[in-house]
Amino acid sequence: METVLMEASADHQQKNGHLQVNGASDKNSDLVKTYQKEPQETKVLLEDDGSGKNEIVFNMAPSTSPIDIKFEKITFTATEGSILKGKNKKQILHEVYGRFPSGQLIAIMGPSGAGKSTLLNVLSGYSIQGVGGKVLINGNPRKLKAFRRLSCYITQDDRLQNLLTVSENMHTSADLKLPSSTSKAEKQAIIDEILSTLGLGNTKETLVERLSGGQKKRLSIALELVSNPLVLFLDEPTTGLDSSSCRQCLELLKVLASQGRTIVCTIHQPSASLFQMFDQVYVLAGGRCLYQGGTDNMIPFFEDVQSPCPKFHNPADYVIELACEEYGKDKVEKMVQVSNNGQNLKYFKEPEKILKTGFTESTIFEDDNGNLQATSKLNQLKVLLKRGYIKAKRDKTMTYLRIAVNALTALMLGTLYFNAGTDGTKVIDNYNLLFSILMHHTFSTMMLTILTFPTEMSILIKEHFNRWYSLKMYYTSVTLIDIPLSVFCCFIFTSIIYYMTAQPFDNIRFNMFLITSLLVVFVAQSFGLMIGAYFNVVDGTFLGPTLTVPMMMFAGFGVSLRDLPSYLYWGSYISYLRYGLEGVVGAIYGLNRPTIDCPEDQYCHYRYPKKFLEDIAVKSDQFSNDVIALVLFWFILRTLSFVVLKYKLHAVR
Ligand SMILES: Nc1ncnc2c1ncn2[C@@H]1O[C@H](COP(=O)(O)OP(=O)(O)OP(=O)(O)O)[C@@H](O)[C@H]1O
């Protein structure tokens, strides 16, 4: 890849008072009202993104006053263990102080386990439990809601919608993060500008799953830049990237910072050249601050703590070696003492300026009420449904495999139980088939949700924290989006099996059968959602089937309900499969079904459906009660899943 030294200001042309962006029309620039157009004298080295267009222009200056972050006596105490084993408190941050001024690219460095991510989480407001101390924004105590409106958090792992193209992802973000009053053209202009800024202009129509690691990282940043945040928190933005992508990523952040944003990122051990790109570093070890100040002032600091940096040694490597106690524990203590756990401002680039920061007059923090999201609930639902539809259309597992599995299983069972429905000798076989059908609906839908939802969960946590949508609207969209496909799969399955196994050809019976099957699908799916929302894939895969076994036992299939011991009878009320079984058996053998055909030379024990129903102790006249019970199960499990999700979103913070 060719590296090009670029002078951004040379590409900015002032026309009619508006800035022309990379050949973008005046009209477009005109439309981008939310972005201030201030030509920057920003010299940056940029990689060619493959478009052959190296002229990437950074012109998205923030539209409100800059944000200075100051923190005092910050502690973070994690609670470990369980109620059974007893809970332990573990202090991770020990009364650290610091100042992160606006317009700077700031690195939080330190060895693994030093508390970098913990500090980032506390400052961004992601962690709220176990936090002590004060975070001041422009000198005022941080009001979390208001602060979240101006900031964003970019996670270490790229939590992106892989089945959407770059452009679709950006449009979803714009539709959710920009006020509804923003016109389509305005949104398009903003998206084009950001994508071209971040070197993604050439990948608009590429599916995210096909992007390189560096491009995914830039897309993660691009998605949040849509709302033009003043503060960006990034957890290890360079992890997993090759050196040129690392450089490109930091260069972009540096330019965004130079426009007045406050950019804080955690970083492990940058190379000497990457280290020099930061304006300020904050070094942590064991939850205490070892150094805070400019990158250039680190060498004098090492001398002040009587640990001069060896010649030709990368200061970033050296400080980590010191922090890891490679030169002794006393060196760490000395550094904490000289830095005064983050209170010493002597090593900042311009200490006089830092003394002033945090006392900027600010009016933007008065409002801490109202919605966190930028758009109405209805709009959120609309955008999420649209995204869900695109995903479903392209998802091979969730959509095509599901349709195929339903059709193939129906064909297989249909062949195995061919014509069993009208054969008086095969009534028991047919009864087994009915239970197998319920098992198919239960496991195929429940397991799919358990296996796929945890991936969605990580995206939900990120997007919800970054205020894309409310949990209620997300949940409503998840519930609604799957209904058409569930209905379609269930209809295909039921039609094939009903026809092949020659169940009574009667519209009422078929509809009763289909409705019961569909309700079982919905209940099993909600059950899977509840498990998937709380547990990881491994635990969920174990728990889902394990918890289904008692439901099967109490369904009245193996042991009839009549033979259930009275002290266990309650189990049948909480088994949704009992109502499912009652519903399908009622559809096939109820409604006063006449005598079943019996071949002349054979004995048919269950020629008379009434006798069969008596023997298996299944009531056939309970269809409406079964439907009510299944709908209730569906509703209760969906509500519980929502509560679990809400709890989970709260618990991770
Ligand atoms: N919720 C928690 N419960 C228990 N321990 C925690 C919790 N959060 C963090 N820790 C512990 O606190 C320490 C600091 O964690 P943190 O993730 O902040 O480190 P880090 O400096 O970002 O490390 P790395 O660079 O390896 O990501 C670690 O020992 C970690 O195990």
The ligand as a Gaussian input file, in Angstrom:
#p B3LYP/6-31G(d) Opt

LIG

0 1
 N      -16.282000      -7.344000      37.094000
 C      -15.102000      -7.831000      37.501000
 N      -15.056000      -8.801000      38.432000
 C      -13.883000      -9.276000      38.878000
 N      -12.684000      -8.852000      38.445000
 C      -12.669000      -7.893000      37.511000
 C      -13.869000      -7.331000      36.989000
 N      -13.541000      -6.399000      36.076000
 C      -12.203000      -6.388000      36.012000
 N      -11.674000      -7.279000      36.879000
 C      -10.257000      -7.525000      37.126000
 O       -9.623000      -6.277000      37.217000
 C       -8.360000      -6.315000      36.623000
 C       -8.252000      -5.227000      35.574000
 O       -9.089000      -5.564000      34.485000
 P       -9.080000      -4.712000      33.142000
 O       -9.906000      -5.437000      32.149000
 O       -9.455000      -3.323000      33.445000
 O       -7.539000      -4.793000      32.761000
 P       -6.807000      -4.254000      31.489000
 O       -5.704000      -3.391000      31.968000
 O       -7.759000      -3.638000      30.531000
 O       -6.221000      -5.602000      30.922000
 P       -6.061000      -6.102000      29.415000
 O       -5.058000      -5.194000      28.809000
 O       -5.523000      -7.484000      29.580000
 O       -7.400000      -6.033000      28.779000
 C       -8.178000      -7.706000      36.072000
 O       -7.426000      -8.455000      37.010000
 C       -9.568000      -8.236000      35.979000
 O       -9.595000      -9.621000      36.186000

